[in-house]
Amino acid sequence: MRLLYSLVWGLSLPLALFRLWWRGRQEPGYRQHIAERLGFYPAIASTPTIWVHAVSAGETRAAEPLIRALLARRPDHRILLTHMTATGRETGGKLFADVGPRLYQAFLPYDINWMIRRFLRHFSPQLCVLIETEVWPNLVAQCELQSIPVTLVNARLSEKSLKKAQRLASLILPAARAISCVAAQSNPDAQRLHELGIERPGVTGNMKFDVTPPPLMGERGAALRRSFGERQVILCASTRDGEEELILQAFVEQTPLLQTNPLLIITPRHPQRFDQVASMLEARGISYVRRSTLNHEEIAPITRDVQVLLGDSMGEMYMYYAACDIAFVGGSLVPLGGHNLIEACAMGKPVLTGTHTFNFSEITDQAIACGAAFRVDGALSLFRQAHALLANQQQRQRMGEAAYAFFLQHQGATARTMQMLEPYL
């Protein structure tokens, strides 16, 4: 099965390269470092190396406390941080700008045997640490051949992903069984990973709870909030394709019924969709401004005729949470599995989420159970609930306090993960 998988990868390589070029029209980072995608890297000094793979921006942010713990634990080692997406690499560059040469970033090559072998020979990592869900059959097999332990941390596996993996059991099971150590986010994740073939997955919690909100983002959020005057603010964060249309339609229908004039902030999950959402706003005649047109330090007042702020920036999610009264976390109005509520809870904000949260089911259910979040069954329900909360300051305060307490309660995953990794360091 892995031979067939490798053949398919080889045949599809031209399409993969074309896709890089195509995405590079809107995200130039995809047209940079192309040789790395094929396993070719510039010369680098030989240093003991721990390799951490974080596919995109979310995994990179989740890996931050672990990477800093590894740097402190092994001061004689370099961290090799690899990505698959341009936003992941950009995020890593910003997060670890203070680390200097002890952290080296690169793109991981495609999962083709000869490319992976070149990558491993070039960097000679002593340990591979995969973040969340990134298990590639050839990568794991090549690491096994070269006696490089493979670990999977902050691991999560939804019921949907489990069923998909089980359909490809002859390909996925050997890779799963070759992983030396697995640290799962939750008990349900650990159970599903066990069903996949991993013998003894540990449960360490979600490392995203250990990420400290940058003070600069809080300051920027306060400055942004001042530009709104006395208006209340609803944030729709990390929205996905198919959600913005529903959100904007409900916003247009619900807002005229209110005595107040709340501002809506929309932050699309992926930067290539910023212009697409701007076109939706223009097509509906909705007055909006783009974050990219505002000064970072001294933001001019946003007039009351502006209905929407389009958050077309990267790395400022904490700023948007700091500036809002209520936060809806996207990916959950449509069946995409949702996104985590942790950043909103870290900023002490009442949280709303849709019904499709299977990627983060346990965290979402726990947040709802402790009074930090509400679940809504559609975009109209979202705004009805948001408007009810805007009219009830005491309830908003209670939910915000519960959200922050929930955030604090779940910290410590990084220390538990380091304990599991200790035998391999």
C-alpha positions in Angstrom: 0.0 0.0 0.0 2.9 2.4 0.8 4.4 1.6 -2.6 1.1 2.6 -4.3 1.0 5.7 -2.1 4.5 6.7 -3.1 3.7 6.1 -6.8 0.6 8.4 -6.5 2.7 11.1 -4.8 5.3 10.8 -7.6 2.7 11.2 -10.3 1.0 14.1 -8.6 4.2 16.0 -8.0 3.7 18.4 -11.0 0.2 19.2 -9.7 1.6 19.9 -6.3 4.2 22.3 -7.7 1.5 24.0 -9.8 -0.6 24.4 -6.7 2.3 26.1 -5.0 2.6 28.6 -7.9 -1.2 29.1 -8.0 -1.4 29.9 -4.2 1.6 32.1 -4.6 -0.5 34.6 -6.5 -2.1 35.7 -3.2 0.5 34.4 -0.7 4.0 35.1 -2.1 5.5 32.8 0.6 4.4 29.8 -1.5 6.7 30.8 -4.3 9.7 31.0 -2.0 12.1 28.2 -0.9 10.6 25.8 -3.6 13.8 23.7 -3.5 13.1 22.8 0.1 9.8 21.2 -0.9 11.9 18.8 -2.9 14.5 18.1 -0.2 17.2 20.5 -1.2 18.6 22.8 1.5 21.5 25.3 1.8 24.5 24.2 3.8 24.2 24.5 7.6 26.6 24.0 10.5 26.5 20.5 12.0 24.8 20.8 15.4 22.8 18.3 17.5 19.2 18.9 16.3 15.7 18.3 17.6 13.2 18.5 14.8 9.7 19.9 15.4 7.1 19.8 12.6 4.2 22.3 12.8 2.3 22.3 9.6 0.6 25.7 9.7 0.1 28.8 11.9 -2.2 27.2 14.5 0.2 24.3 15.2 3.2 26.7 15.3 1.5 28.8 18.0 0.7 25.6 19.9 4.3 24.5 19.7 5.7 27.7 21.0 5.8 26.8 24.8 7.2 23.3 24.0 9.9 24.7 21.7 11.0 27.2 24.4 11.0 24.4 26.9 13.2 22.2 24.6 15.6 25.1 24.1 15.9 25.5 27.8 16.2 21.8 28.5 18.9 21.2 25.8 21.0 24.4 25.5 23.5 22.5 23.3 20.9 21.7 20.7 19.4 23.5 17.7 15.6 23.3 17.0 14.7 22.6 13.4 11.2 23.9 12.9 9.5 22.8 9.7 6.2 23.8 8.1 4.0 23.0 5.1 2.3 26.4 4.8 3.6 29.9 4.2 1.6 31.3 7.1 3.1 28.7 9.4 6.6 29.7 8.4 5.7 33.4 8.8 4.2 32.8 12.2 7.2 30.9 13.4 9.5 33.7 12.2 7.6 36.2 14.3 7.2 34.0 17.4 10.9 33.1 17.6 12.6 36.2 16.4 14.3 36.5 19.7 15.8 33.0 19.6 18.5 33.6 16.9 20.5 30.8 15.3 19.4 28.2 17.8 16.2 27.8 15.7 16.2 27.1 12.0 13.1 27.1 9.9 12.5 25.2 6.7 9.7 23.7 4.6 9.2 19.9 5.0 9.6 18.1 1.7 6.7 16.2 0.1 6.2 12.7 1.5 8.3 11.0 -1.2 11.0 8.6 0.0 14.0 10.1 -1.7 13.1 13.6 -0.7 12.6 12.6 3.0 15.9 10.7 2.9 17.7 13.9 1.6 16.1 15.9 4.3 17.1 13.5 7.1 20.7 13.2 5.8 21.0 17.0 5.6 19.8 17.8 9.2 20.5 14.5 11.0 17.9 15.1 13.7 18.1 13.1 16.9 14.4 13.3 17.6 11.2 14.1 15.5 8.4 15.8 17.3 5.1 16.0 15.2 2.5 18.5 16.3 -1.3 17.6 16.5 -2.2 15.5 13.4 0.8 15.4 11.0 1.5 11.7 10.4 3.1 11.0 7.0 3.7 7.3 6.2 7.0 7.7 4.3 8.3 10.2 6.8 7.7 7.8 9.7 9.1 4.9 7.7 12.3 6.7 6.8 12.8 7.9 10.4 12.4 4.3 11.6 15.0 3.1 9.1 17.5 5.7 10.4 16.6 5.0 14.1 15.2 8.5 14.7 12.5 8.3 17.3 9.2 9.8 16.1 6.8 11.4 18.7 3.4 12.9 18.2 2.4 15.6 20.8 -0.7 17.8 21.4 -2.3 15.0 19.3 -5.9 15.1 18.4 -8.0 12.8 16.2 -11.7 13.4 15.5 -14.2 10.6 14.9 -14.4 11.7 11.2 -10.6 11.5 10.8 -10.5 8.1 12.6 -13.0 6.6 10.2 -11.0 8.0 7.2 -7.8 6.6 8.6 -9.3 3.2 9.2 -10.4 3.0 5.6 -6.7 3.4 4.7 -5.6 1.0 7.5 -2.9 -0.8 5.5 -1.2 2.5 4.9 -1.8 4.3 8.2 -1.5 1.5 10.8 2.2 0.8 10.1 3.0 4.5 10.5 0.9 4.7 13.7 2.6 1.7 15.3 6.1 3.1 14.5 5.5 6.2 16.6 7.5 5.9 19.8 5.5 8.3 22.0 2.0 9.9 21.7 0.7 12.7 24.0 -3.0 13.3 23.3 -4.9 16.5 24.1 -7.9 14.7 25.7 -9.2 11.3 26.8 -11.5 11.0 23.7 -8.5 11.8 21.4 -6.4 9.1 23.2 -9.2 6.5 22.8 -9.5 7.2 19.1 -5.7 7.1 18.7 -5.7 3.7 20.5 -8.4 2.5 18.0 -6.1 3.6 15.2 -3.3 1.3 16.5 -1.3 3.4 18.9 -0.7 1.2 21.9 -0.3 3.5 24.9 -1.2 7.1 24.1 -0.8 9.4 27.1 -3.1 12.3 27.9 -1.3 15.6 28.6 -3.9 18.3 27.7 -3.7 21.0 25.1 -0.4 23.0 25.0 -2.3 26.0 23.5 -3.5 26.7 27.1 0.2 27.4 28.0 0.6 30.1 25.3 0.9 33.5 27.0 -1.1 36.3 25.2 1.5 38.8 24.1 1.2 42.1 26.1 1.6 44.0 22.8 -1.6 42.5 21.5 -3.5 43.6 24.6 -2.2 47.1 24.1 -3.1 47.1 20.4 -6.5 45.7 21.3 -7.1 48.6 23.8 -6.0 51.1 21.1 -8.3 49.5 18.6 -11.2 49.5 21.0 -10.7 53.2 21.7 -11.2 53.9 18.0 -14.7 52.5 18.2 -15.9 55.0 20.8 -18.8 53.7 22.9 -20.0 51.1 20.4 -20.3 47.5 21.4 -18.3 44.9 19.4 -19.1 41.4 18.1 -16.2 39.4 16.8 -16.5 36.6 14.3 -13.1 35.0 14.5 -11.4 32.5 12.2 -14.3 32.3 9.8 -14.2 29.8 7.0 -15.6 29.6 3.4 -19.4 29.4 3.5 -19.7 31.1 6.9 -19.2 34.8 6.0 -22.2 34.8 3.7 -24.4 33.4 6.4 -23.0 35.8 9.0 -23.4 38.9 6.8 -27.0 38.0 5.9 -27.9 37.5 9.5 -26.1 40.7 10.5 -28.0 42.7 7.9 -31.4 41.2 9.1 -30.8 41.5 12.8 -29.0 44.8 13.3 -31.8 47.2 12.2 -34.0 45.7 15.0 -31.6 47.0 17.6 -31.6 50.3 19.5 -27.8 50.2 19.5 -25.3 50.2 16.6 -22.8 47.3 17.3 -19.7 47.0 15.2 -19.0 43.6 13.6 -15.4 42.4 13.3 -14.8 39.5 10.8 -11.4 37.8 10.7 -11.2 35.2 7.9 -9.1 32.2 8.9 -7.0 32.2 5.7 -5.3 35.3 4.2 -6.1 34.3 0.6 -9.8 34.9 1.4 -9.4 38.5 2.7 -10.3 40.0 -0.7 -13.1 37.5 -1.3 -14.8 38.6 2.0 -14.2 42.3 1.0 -16.1 41.6 -2.2 -19.0 40.1 -0.2 -19.2 43.2 1.9 -19.2 45.5 -1.2 -21.8 43.3 -3.0 -24.2 43.8 0.0 -23.5 47.5 0.3 -22.1 47.1 3.8 -19.9 49.9 5.0 -16.5 48.5 6.1 -12.9 49.3 6.8 -9.9 47.0 6.5 -7.5 46.5 9.4 -4.6 46.9 6.9 -5.6 50.5 6.2 -5.3 51.5 9.9 -2.2 52.8 11.7 -0.8 50.3 14.1 -0.1 52.8 16.9 -2.5 55.7 16.6 -5.7 54.4 15.1 -8.1 57.2 14.0 -11.7 57.0 15.2 -13.9 54.7 13.2 -17.1 56.5 12.4 -20.5 55.2 13.4 -21.5 54.7 9.8 -18.9 51.9 9.5 -20.7 48.6 10.1 -17.8 46.1 9.7 -14.1 46.0 10.4 -12.4 43.4 8.2 -9.5 41.8 10.0 -7.2 41.3 7.1 -4.0 40.8 9.2 -2.0 37.9 10.4 -0.7 37.4 14.0 -3.2 39.8 15.6 -5.9 37.4 16.8 -5.3 38.3 20.5 -5.7 42.0 19.6 -9.1 41.3 18.1 -10.2 39.3 21.1 -9.0 42.1 23.4 -11.1 44.6 21.4 -14.4 42.8 21.4 -17.3 42.3 23.9 -18.4 38.8 22.5 -16.4 36.4 20.4 -17.8 33.8 18.0 -15.3 31.2 17.0 -15.7 30.1 13.3 -15.4 26.9 11.4 -18.4 25.7 13.4 -21.4 27.1 11.4 -20.6 24.7 8.6 -19.3 21.1 9.0 -15.6 21.8 9.2 -15.0 20.8 12.9 -14.6 24.3 14.4 -11.5 25.9 16.0 -10.3 26.0 19.5 -11.8 28.5 22.0 -8.6 28.9 24.0 -7.5 32.4 22.7 -10.9 33.8 23.4 -10.9 32.3 26.9 -7.4 33.6 27.6 -8.6 37.1 27.0 -11.6 36.6 29.3 -14.3 36.9 26.6 -17.8 35.3 26.4 -17.7 32.7 23.6 -20.2 31.6 21.1 -19.7 28.6 18.8 -21.7 26.7 16.3 -22.8 23.0 16.3 -19.9 21.7 14.2 -17.1 21.4 16.7 -16.0 17.8 16.3 -12.3 18.7 16.0 -12.4 20.2 19.5 -15.4 18.5 21.0 -14.1 17.9 24.6 -12.7 21.5 25.1 -15.9 23.0 23.6 -18.2 20.9 25.7 -16.2 21.7 28.9 -16.3 25.4 28.1 -20.0 25.3 27.7 -20.5 23.2 30.8 -18.6 25.7 33.0 -20.5 28.7 31.7 -17.8 30.2 29.5 -19.5 29.5 26.1 -22.9 29.1 24.4 -23.6 26.9 21.4 -25.8 28.4 18.6 -27.5 26.5 15.8 -27.0 29.0 13.0 -26.1 32.6 12.0 -29.5 34.0 13.1 -29.2 32.3 16.4 -25.6 33.7 16.7 -26.8 37.3 16.5 -29.9 36.8 18.6 -27.6 35.4 21.4 -25.0 38.0 20.8 -27.5 40.8 21.1 -29.0 39.3 24.2 -25.5 39.3 25.8 -24.8 42.8 24.7 -27.9 43.9 26.6 -26.8 42.0 29.8 -23.5 43.3 31.1 -23.6 41.1 34.3 -24.0 37.9 32.2 -21.2 39.0 29.9 -19.0 39.6 32.9 -19.8 36.2 34.5 -19.1 34.4 31.2 -15.8 36.3 30.7 -14.7 35.4 34.3 -15.7 31.7 33.7 -13.7 31.7 30.4 -10.5 33.0 32.0 -10.8 30.6 34.9 -11.3 27.8 32.4 -8.1 28.9 30.6 -6.1 28.9 33.8 -7.5 25.5 35.0 -6.2 23.7 31.9 -2.6 25.0 31.9 0.3 22.6 32.4 0.2 20.5 29.2 3.7 21.5 28.2 5.3 20.3 31.4 3.4 17.0 31.1 4.5 16.6 27.5 8.2 17.3 28.4 8.0 14.5 31.0 6.8 12.1 28.2 9.6 13.3 25.9 12.3 13.0 28.6 13.4 9.4 27.6 14.0 10.6 24.1 16.0 13.7 24.9 
